[in-house]
Amino acid sequence: IVIMTIAGIGLIGVMSIKIVERSVILLKISQAEDTVGFVRASFNSAPDGSHPWGVRFSEALAKEARISNFRLTAPDGKPLVAAGVMPEGEGELIYDSGGVAAYMYGGGFFSGIGDYMRVSAVVPGAGRVEFVQGLAEVNEEMASVGRFLALYALIDSAVIIVFGVYFVSRSIVEPLRKLEESAKSIAGGKLFDRADIAVDNEVGSLAASFNSMAGRLEDEIKSLERVNLELITM
């Protein structure tokens, strides 16, 4: 009961955390797509690649999207606007649709969501925009969710184990103990003894068969005793 309960509750907890993590990642991707849409709309309303627009873009992006690490490059790869430091390496591709790709850095199945996410998107008429979204805040929230689920699993497991042990004790262990005591009593010469077990399960059926066998055994022994007594008196 303990092993099955802990395994079951643990599996449910892990799957719940993974579902929440997936939902959070999708939310962050949706926010990134909104940011990309803002960049595209801003670029379309300004002179193509002009430096004044780049300044306005930097200020607006930092203010509205709270992003400090970003880079805008022209179609030929020439930097137009850049701020902060972009991560090294490609990272793990977790999303690619509509000209928007998201890469995760760090994290894993057991280590949770990564440290940050890099978003790369095509900006028609300009080139490509890349920016980094930090996930420290999300990791803190997921840690709180994990602690809550762990507490819930602990309480739930304790309740299931207590009631499970009580149920098994009442329906299996205690009847088997009574059956064992009756068997020892009959073996000790108390042929009239029977197992007083009233449970509607396999143990109850076994007890009924045992009592029936004990009854037939008592009748046979008494019959043999009568025959023996008759032979002695002849």
Protein Blocks (a to p, Z undefined) as FASTA:
>chain_A
ZZmmmmmmmmmmmmmmmmmmmmmmmmmmmmmmmmmmmmmmmmmmpcehiaklmmmmmmmm
mmmnopabdcdddfkopafbdgdjddedjbjafbdeehiacddeejijknopafbdcddd
ddehilpadddddfklmmmmmmmmmmmmmmmmmmmmmmmmmmmmmmmmmmmmmmmmmmmm
mmmmmmnopambccdddddbfklmmmmmmmmmmmmmmmmmmmmmmmmmmmmmZZ
